[in-house]
């Protein structure tokens, strides 16, 4: 997790551009948007940017360059 978003493993796949609310223990809910999806055999790794993040905040990147795994990114 960072100021700009988080990278998380989920069981279901979500499409880039999907908007959602992120709930973390002990914190206020944050509006977010799926920026990229990396499909894995047991689910997906997704990058979520917080829509209320400060301008220029870094969004967590992929674990690799995306070339060796099936991946979808937002256009």
DSSP file (Angstrom, degrees, kcal/mol; ACC not computed):
  #  RESIDUE AA STRUCTURE BP1 BP2  ACC     N-H-->O    O-->H-N    N-H-->O    O-->H-N    TCO  KAPPA ALPHA  PHI   PSI    X-CA   Y-CA   Z-CA
    1    1 A X              0   0    0      0, 0.0     2,-0.3     0, 0.0     5,-0.2   0.000 360.0 360.0 360.0 145.7    0.0    0.0    0.0
    2    2 A X        -     0   0    0      3,-3.2     3,-0.3    56,-0.1    58,-0.0  -0.814 360.0 -87.2-140.0-178.4    1.1    3.5   -0.7
    3    3 A X  S    S+     0   0    0     -2,-0.3    51,-0.1     1,-0.2    54,-0.1   0.860 127.0  44.8 -60.3 -35.2   -0.3    7.0   -0.6
    4    4 A X  S    S-     0   0    0     54,-0.8    46,-3.0     1,-0.1     2,-0.3   0.639 125.4 -61.6 -88.8 -15.8   -1.6    6.6   -4.2
    5    5 A X  E     -A   49   0A   0     -3,-0.3    -3,-3.2    44,-0.3     2,-0.3  -0.985  50.4 -94.7 167.2-158.7   -3.0    3.1   -4.0
    6    6 A X  E     -A   48   0A   0     42,-2.2    42,-3.2    -2,-0.3     2,-0.5  -0.989  12.3-132.1-152.9 159.8   -2.3   -0.6   -3.3
    7    7 A X  E     +A   47   0A   0     -2,-0.3     2,-0.3    40,-0.2    40,-0.2  -0.965  37.0 173.2-112.6 131.8   -1.5   -3.9   -5.0
    8    8 A X  E     -A   46   0A   0     38,-2.2    38,-2.8    -2,-0.5     2,-0.5  -0.985  32.2-126.9-143.8 149.0   -3.7   -6.8   -3.8
    9    9 A X  E     -A   45   0A   0     -2,-0.3     2,-0.3    36,-0.2    36,-0.2  -0.843  33.3-179.4 -95.3 129.7   -4.4  -10.4   -4.6
   10   10 A X  E     -A   44   0A   0     34,-3.2    34,-2.8    -2,-0.5     4,-0.0  -0.912  33.0-136.0-128.2 156.3   -8.0  -11.3   -5.2
   11   11 A X  S    S+     0   0    0     -2,-0.3     2,-0.2    32,-0.2    -1,-0.1   0.874  90.7  52.4 -77.3 -38.9   -9.8  -14.5   -6.0
   12   12 A X  S    S-     0   0    0     31,-0.1     2,-0.4    32,-0.1    32,-0.2  -0.586  87.7-116.9 -95.1 159.4  -12.1  -13.0   -8.7
   13   13 A X        -     0   0    0     -2,-0.2     2,-0.3    30,-0.1    -2,-0.1  -0.791  25.7-166.7 -97.1 140.2  -10.9  -11.0  -11.6
   14   14 A X        -     0   0    0     -2,-0.4     2,-0.2    -4,-0.0     3,-0.1  -0.925  22.2-116.2-120.5 150.2  -11.9   -7.4  -12.1
   15   15 A X    >   -     0   0    0     -2,-0.3     3,-2.0     1,-0.1    19,-0.3  -0.594  35.7 -97.0 -85.7 144.8  -11.5   -5.3  -15.2
   16   16 A X  T 3  S+     0   0    0      1,-0.2    19,-0.2    -2,-0.2     3,-0.1  -0.325 112.5  35.7 -54.7 140.2   -9.3   -2.3  -15.4
   17   17 A X  T 3  S+     0   0    0     17,-3.5    -1,-0.2     1,-0.3     2,-0.2   0.192  81.2 138.1  96.4 -15.6  -11.4    0.9  -14.9
   18   18 A X    <   -     0   0    0     -3,-2.0    16,-2.6    16,-0.1    -1,-0.3  -0.458  45.9-143.0 -64.4 128.8  -13.7   -0.8  -12.4
   19   19 A X  E     +B   33   0A   0     14,-0.2     2,-0.3    -2,-0.2    14,-0.2  -0.753  30.7 157.1 -95.6 144.3  -14.4    1.6   -9.5
   20   20 A X  E     -B   32   0A   0     12,-2.3    12,-3.1    -2,-0.3     2,-0.5  -0.917  40.9-106.8-152.9 172.9  -14.7    0.3   -6.0
   21   21 A X  E     -B   31   0A   0     -2,-0.3     2,-0.6    10,-0.2    10,-0.2  -0.962  27.4-146.3-112.4 129.6  -14.5    1.2   -2.3
   22   22 A X  E     -B   30   0A   0      8,-3.3     8,-2.3    -2,-0.5     2,-0.5  -0.850  12.5-167.9 -98.2 123.3  -11.5   -0.1   -0.4
   23   23 A X        +     0   0    0     -2,-0.6     2,-0.4     6,-0.2     6,-0.1  -0.956   8.0 178.1-112.8 119.3  -12.1   -0.9    3.3
   24   24 A X    >   -     0   0    0     -2,-0.5     3,-2.1     3,-0.2    -2,-0.0  -0.951  41.1 -90.4-120.0 141.9   -9.1   -1.5    5.5
   25   25 A X  T 3  S+     0   0    0     -2,-0.4     3,-0.1     1,-0.3    -1,-0.0  -0.201 109.1   4.2 -51.7 130.1   -9.2   -2.2    9.2
   26   26 A X  T 3  S+     0   0    0      1,-0.2     2,-0.3    -3,-0.0    -1,-0.3   0.549 113.1  97.0  74.9   8.7   -9.2    0.9   11.3
   27   27 A X  S <  S-     0   0    0     -3,-2.1    -3,-0.2     3,-0.0    -1,-0.2  -0.887  79.1-100.0-127.6 158.4   -9.2    3.3    8.4
   28   28 A X        -     0   0    0     -2,-0.3    -4,-0.2     1,-0.1    -6,-0.1  -0.440  52.0 -92.6 -70.3 149.5  -11.9    5.3    6.6
   29   29 A X        -     0   0    0     -6,-0.1     2,-0.4    -2,-0.1    -6,-0.2  -0.342  42.0-151.6 -62.4 145.7  -13.1    3.8    3.3
   30   30 A X  E     -B   22   0A   0     -8,-2.3    -8,-3.3    -3,-0.1     2,-0.3  -0.972  12.1-125.5-122.7 134.0  -11.3    5.0    0.2
   31   31 A X  E     +B   21   0A   0     -2,-0.4    20,-2.5   -10,-0.2    21,-0.6  -0.584  41.3 174.0 -74.2 139.2  -12.7    5.3   -3.4
   32   32 A X  E     -BC  20  50A   0    -12,-3.1   -12,-2.3    18,-0.3     2,-0.3  -0.898  27.2-146.6-142.7 170.6  -10.5    3.4   -5.9
   33   33 A X  E     -BC  19  49A   0     16,-1.9    16,-2.5    -2,-0.3     2,-0.4  -0.996  28.2-117.0-141.1 134.6  -10.2    2.3   -9.5
   34   34 A X  E     + C   0  48A   0    -16,-2.6   -17,-3.5    -2,-0.3    14,-0.2  -0.587  33.0 176.7 -69.4 123.5   -8.6   -0.9  -10.9
   35   35 A X  E     +     0   0A   0     12,-3.5    39,-2.0    -2,-0.4     2,-0.3   0.761  62.1   2.0-100.9 -32.7   -5.6    0.3  -13.0
   36   36 A X  E     -DC  73  47A   0     11,-1.0    11,-2.1    37,-0.2     2,-0.4  -0.988  58.0-151.1-154.0 156.7   -4.2   -3.0  -14.1
   37   37 A X  E     -DC  72  46A   0     35,-2.9    35,-2.7    -2,-0.3     2,-0.5  -0.998   2.3-167.2-133.5 132.9   -4.8   -6.8  -13.7
   38   38 A X  E     -DC  71  45A   0      7,-2.9     7,-2.5    -2,-0.4    33,-0.2  -0.942  22.1-141.5-120.6 106.9   -2.3   -9.6  -13.7
   39   39 A X  E     - C   0  44A   0     31,-1.2    31,-0.3    -2,-0.5     2,-0.3  -0.453  22.3-177.2 -71.3 137.4   -4.0  -13.0  -14.0
   40   40 A X  E >   - C   0  43A   0      3,-3.0     3,-1.5    -2,-0.2    29,-0.0  -0.867  40.9-104.1-128.6 161.5   -2.6  -15.8  -11.9
   41   41 A X  T 3  S+     0   0    0     -2,-0.3     3,-0.1     1,-0.3    -2,-0.0   0.815 121.4  36.2 -57.4 -31.4   -3.6  -19.5  -11.7
   42   42 A X  T 3  S-     0   0    0      1,-0.1     2,-0.3   -32,-0.0    -1,-0.3   0.166 133.5 -53.9-110.7  18.9   -5.3  -19.0   -8.3
   43   43 A X  E <  S- C   0  40A   0     -3,-1.5    -3,-3.0     2,-0.0     2,-0.3  -0.998  71.2 -62.1 149.7-145.4   -6.8  -15.5   -8.9
   44   44 A X  E     -AC  10  39A   0    -34,-2.8   -34,-3.2    -2,-0.3     2,-0.5  -0.985  22.1-140.6-141.4 149.9   -5.6  -12.1   -9.9
   45   45 A X  E     -AC   9  38A   0     -7,-2.5    -7,-2.9    -2,-0.3     2,-0.4  -0.959  32.1-170.7-105.4 129.3   -3.2   -9.4   -8.7
   46   46 A X  E     -AC   8  37A   0    -38,-2.8   -38,-2.2    -2,-0.5     2,-0.5  -0.925  21.8-139.7-125.5 148.4   -4.6   -6.0   -9.2
   47   47 A X  E     -AC   7  36A   0    -11,-2.1   -12,-3.5    -2,-0.4   -11,-1.0  -0.929  22.2-167.6-103.6 124.3   -3.3   -2.4   -8.9
   48   48 A X  E     -AC   6  34A   0    -42,-3.2   -42,-2.2    -2,-0.5     2,-0.4  -0.944   6.8-156.2-114.5 127.3   -5.8    0.0   -7.3
   49   49 A X  E     -AC   5  33A   0    -16,-2.5   -16,-1.9    -2,-0.5     2,-0.5  -0.852  22.3-123.6 -99.0 140.6   -5.3    3.7   -7.4
   50   50 A X  E >   - C   0  32A   0    -46,-3.0     3,-1.4    -2,-0.4   -18,-0.3  -0.706  11.8-149.4 -80.9 127.4   -7.0    5.8   -4.7
   51   51 A X  T 3  S+     0   0    0    -20,-2.5   -19,-0.1    -2,-0.5    -1,-0.1   0.687  97.6  51.1 -71.7 -18.0   -9.3    8.4   -6.4
   52   52 A X  T 3  S+     0   0    0    -21,-0.6    -1,-0.3     2,-0.0     3,-0.1   0.200  83.7 125.5-102.7  15.8   -8.7   10.8   -3.5
   53   53 A X  S <  S-     0   0    0     -3,-1.4   -49,-0.1   -49,-0.2     3,-0.1  -0.362  71.7 -92.5 -71.1 152.1   -4.9   10.5   -3.5
   54   54 A X    >   -     0   0    0    -51,-0.1     3,-2.1     1,-0.1    -1,-0.1  -0.306  55.4 -83.7 -61.3 149.1   -2.8   13.6   -3.8
   55   55 A X  T 3  S+     0   0    0      1,-0.3    -1,-0.1    -3,-0.1    -3,-0.0  -0.296 116.9  17.2 -53.9 131.2   -1.9   14.7   -7.3
   56   56 A X  T 3  S+     0   0    0      1,-0.3    -1,-0.3    -3,-0.1   -52,-0.1   0.474  85.4 154.1  84.5   2.8    1.2   12.9   -8.5
   57   57 A X    <   -     0   0    0     -3,-2.1    -1,-0.3     1,-0.1     2,-0.2  -0.391  49.1-107.7 -66.1 141.3    1.0   10.1   -5.8
   58   58 A X        -     0   0    0     -2,-0.1   -54,-0.8   -53,-0.1     2,-0.5  -0.452  25.1-146.6 -72.7 139.4    2.7    6.9   -6.9
   59   59 A X        -     0   0    0     -2,-0.2   -10,-0.1   -55,-0.1   -54,-0.1  -0.910  31.6-102.3-104.1 131.4    0.5    3.9   -7.8
   60   60 A X        -     0   0    0     -2,-0.5   -54,-0.1   -12,-0.3     2,-0.1  -0.263  43.9-141.1 -55.0 134.9    1.9    0.4   -6.9
   61   61 A X        -     0   0    0      1,-0.2    -1,-0.1   -54,-0.1   -25,-0.0  -0.212  23.8 -74.0 -91.7-178.5    3.2   -1.3  -10.0
   62   62 A X        -     0   0    0      2,-0.2    -1,-0.2     1,-0.1   -16,-0.0  -0.241  36.3-119.5 -69.9 161.8    3.2   -4.8  -11.3
   63   63 A X  S    S+     0   0    0    -18,-0.0     2,-0.2     3,-0.0    -1,-0.1   0.741  96.8   8.1 -74.8 -23.6    5.4   -7.5   -9.9
   64   64 A X  S    S-     0   0    0      5,-0.0    -2,-0.2     0, 0.0     0, 0.0  -0.730  96.7 -82.7-139.3-169.9    7.1   -7.9  -13.3
   65   65 A X        -     0   0    0     -2,-0.2    -3,-0.0     1,-0.1    -2,-0.0   0.485  60.7-116.7 -80.7  -0.6    7.1   -6.2  -16.6
   66   66 A X  S    S+     0   0    0      4,-0.1     3,-0.2     1,-0.0     5,-0.2   0.344  90.8 104.5  85.6  -7.4    3.9   -8.0  -17.7
   67   67 A X  S    S+     0   0    0      1,-0.2     4,-0.1     3,-0.1    -1,-0.0   0.821  78.6  45.3 -78.8 -30.6    5.7   -9.8  -20.5
   68   68 A X  S    S+     0   0    0      2,-0.1     2,-0.3     0, 0.0    -1,-0.2   0.538 113.9  48.5 -93.5  -5.0    5.9  -13.2  -18.9
   69   69 A X  S    S-     0   0    0     -3,-0.2     2,-0.4   -29,-0.0   -29,-0.1  -0.922  93.8 -95.2-131.0 156.0    2.4  -13.4  -17.6
   70   70 A X        +     0   0    0     -2,-0.3   -31,-1.2   -31,-0.3     2,-0.3  -0.561  57.2 168.0 -66.6 126.7   -1.1  -12.8  -19.0
   71   71 A X  E     -D   38   0A   0     -2,-0.4     2,-0.4   -33,-0.2   -33,-0.2  -0.991  28.3-157.5-144.9 153.1   -2.0   -9.3  -18.1
   72   72 A X  E     -D   37   0A   0    -35,-2.7   -35,-2.9    -2,-0.3     2,-0.3  -0.985  15.5-168.6-126.1 138.4   -4.5   -6.6  -18.9
   73   73 A X  E     -D   36   0A   0     -2,-0.4   -37,-0.2   -37,-0.2     2,-0.2  -0.930  27.7-102.7-129.4 156.4   -4.0   -2.9  -18.4
   74   74 A X              0   0    0    -39,-2.0   -57,-0.1    -2,-0.3   -39,-0.0  -0.496 360.0 360.0 -73.9 139.8   -6.2    0.1  -18.5
   75   75 A X              0   0    0     -2,-0.2    -1,-0.1   -59,-0.1   -40,-0.0   0.387 360.0 360.0-108.3 360.0   -6.0    2.2  -21.7
